[in-house]
Amino acid sequence: DQKRKQQQTQWLKILIQEELQHRFENQAGMKEKIEILEEEVVSQNKLPSSVVENLVEEWLSGKKLN
């Protein structure tokens, strides 16, 4: 019974993560924005952590991506 509860809890967490990732990645303009920011990170113009923080903040605030 305990194992089943753990499995259900784990499944719930996985579903939440998948849904959040799907919504994040499928926001209008997100794929293009990520491609641009990947170049910024690769060229060492921006830190990955700050890019992620800014993207998530924009997403959560409902701002349109530029």
Backbone bond lengths (Angstrom), bond angles and torsions (degrees), N, CA, C in turn:
res aa  C-N    CA-C-N  psi(-1)  N-CA   C-N-CA  omega(-1)  CA-C   N-CA-C  phi
1 D - - - 1.456 - - 1.537 111.05 -
2 Q 1.318 116.37 -42.78 1.467 120.54 178.91 1.527 110.51 -64.84
3 K 1.328 115.94 -40.44 1.464 119.66 179.11 1.526 110.47 -62.67
4 R 1.305 116.73 -40.64 1.469 120.94 178.85 1.525 110.57 -63.12
5 K 1.316 117.48 -41.48 1.466 121.49 178.11 1.524 110.60 -62.26
6 Q 1.321 116.26 -42.02 1.467 120.63 178.33 1.523 110.75 -63.88
7 Q 1.323 116.52 -41.89 1.464 120.58 178.64 1.524 111.26 -63.07
8 Q 1.323 116.66 -42.39 1.464 120.35 179.27 1.526 111.09 -64.75
9 T 1.321 116.17 -41.65 1.461 120.55 178.50 1.518 110.35 -64.28
10 Q 1.315 116.83 -44.13 1.461 121.18 178.69 1.528 110.42 -62.98
11 W 1.313 117.57 -42.56 1.462 122.16 179.52 1.530 110.04 -62.43
12 L 1.323 116.84 -42.00 1.462 121.41 177.93 1.525 110.59 -59.58
13 K 1.317 116.79 -46.58 1.468 120.96 -179.76 1.529 111.44 -62.79
14 I 1.316 116.32 -40.26 1.469 120.60 178.59 1.526 110.29 -63.86
15 L 1.315 116.83 -44.36 1.466 120.72 179.51 1.528 111.60 -63.06
16 I 1.319 116.83 -40.41 1.466 120.58 177.42 1.519 110.15 -62.23
17 Q 1.329 116.96 -47.39 1.469 120.91 179.65 1.521 111.24 -59.99
18 E 1.326 116.58 -44.73 1.463 120.34 -178.97 1.525 111.52 -63.71
19 E 1.326 116.31 -42.31 1.467 119.98 -179.27 1.528 111.06 -66.67
20 L 1.329 116.89 -43.62 1.464 119.96 178.22 1.525 111.03 -62.29
21 Q 1.313 116.48 -44.28 1.463 120.19 179.29 1.526 110.71 -62.89
22 H 1.324 116.73 -43.03 1.467 120.72 179.17 1.527 110.83 -60.60
23 R 1.316 116.95 -47.91 1.470 120.28 -179.26 1.520 111.46 -65.25
24 F 1.324 116.43 -40.05 1.461 121.01 179.19 1.521 110.56 -62.58
25 E 1.325 116.57 -51.85 1.463 121.24 -175.54 1.524 113.02 -69.77
26 N 1.324 117.65 -24.61 1.459 120.54 -177.23 1.521 113.73 -99.62
27 Q 1.318 116.20 9.90 1.459 119.89 173.45 1.528 107.87 -66.19
28 A 1.308 116.29 141.30 1.467 120.93 -179.26 1.527 110.74 -54.08
29 G 1.315 115.62 125.39 1.458 121.89 176.90 1.519 115.37 86.29
30 M 1.332 117.40 -6.33 1.467 119.72 -174.63 1.523 112.17 -67.42
31 K 1.313 118.17 -43.98 1.468 119.71 -177.43 1.522 110.78 -60.42
32 E 1.314 116.07 -42.92 1.465 120.39 179.30 1.522 110.84 -65.95
33 K 1.333 115.54 -41.99 1.470 120.36 179.64 1.525 109.95 -62.13
34 I 1.321 117.46 -42.89 1.465 121.17 -179.83 1.525 110.43 -63.95
35 E 1.323 117.48 -41.37 1.471 120.31 178.49 1.525 111.15 -59.46
36 I 1.314 116.79 -44.15 1.468 121.17 178.91 1.523 110.31 -63.62
37 L 1.331 116.01 -44.94 1.460 120.00 -177.86 1.525 112.36 -69.77
38 E 1.323 117.35 -30.64 1.465 120.01 175.12 1.522 110.17 -59.66
39 E 1.311 116.50 -41.47 1.469 120.63 177.63 1.526 111.00 -63.60
40 E 1.326 116.45 -39.86 1.466 121.05 178.09 1.533 110.52 -62.17
41 V 1.328 115.76 -40.88 1.466 120.35 -179.84 1.522 110.43 -69.43
42 V 1.333 116.86 -45.84 1.464 121.42 -179.08 1.526 110.88 -60.93
43 S 1.323 116.29 -38.69 1.464 119.85 179.63 1.526 111.98 -82.93
44 Q 1.319 116.13 5.16 1.463 124.27 176.69 1.527 112.98 63.57
45 N 1.316 117.06 27.07 1.459 121.21 174.79 1.524 111.80 -83.31
46 K 1.333 116.10 -23.08 1.463 121.11 179.80 1.518 109.52 -139.69
47 L 1.325 115.24 149.53 1.456 120.90 176.28 1.529 109.90 -84.03
48 P 1.326 117.23 139.31 1.466 119.72 178.68 1.530 112.62 -54.48
49 S 1.314 116.74 -40.89 1.466 119.60 -177.86 1.522 112.13 -63.14
50 S 1.332 117.53 -39.95 1.468 119.35 179.63 1.527 111.09 -72.05
51 V 1.331 117.05 -34.49 1.465 120.86 177.00 1.527 109.79 -61.95
52 V 1.317 116.23 -47.42 1.465 120.78 -179.24 1.526 110.31 -62.93
53 E 1.307 116.29 -46.26 1.463 120.25 -179.42 1.532 110.96 -58.60
54 N 1.326 116.84 -45.48 1.464 120.81 -179.67 1.528 111.98 -65.96
55 L 1.327 116.94 -42.43 1.467 120.25 178.82 1.528 111.45 -61.23
56 V 1.319 115.89 -45.18 1.463 119.88 -178.77 1.529 110.33 -66.54
57 E 1.325 117.14 -41.23 1.467 120.40 177.63 1.523 110.95 -60.54
58 E 1.326 117.34 -44.95 1.467 121.07 177.96 1.523 110.70 -60.58
59 W 1.317 115.67 -44.40 1.460 121.13 -178.66 1.528 111.23 -62.94
60 L 1.321 116.10 -47.50 1.458 120.00 -177.40 1.526 112.54 -68.98
61 S 1.319 116.40 -30.94 1.465 119.49 -179.62 1.526 111.71 -81.26
62 G 1.333 116.27 -11.22 1.457 120.20 179.39 1.510 114.06 79.33
63 K 1.338 116.84 13.29 1.461 120.56 179.03 1.519 109.81 -69.11
64 K 1.306 115.66 148.23 1.461 120.92 173.94 1.517 108.60 -72.61
65 L 1.319 116.66 139.97 1.454 121.01 178.13 1.512 109.51 -79.10
66 N 1.315 115.67 137.90 1.474 121.13 178.17 1.499 109.93 -96.99
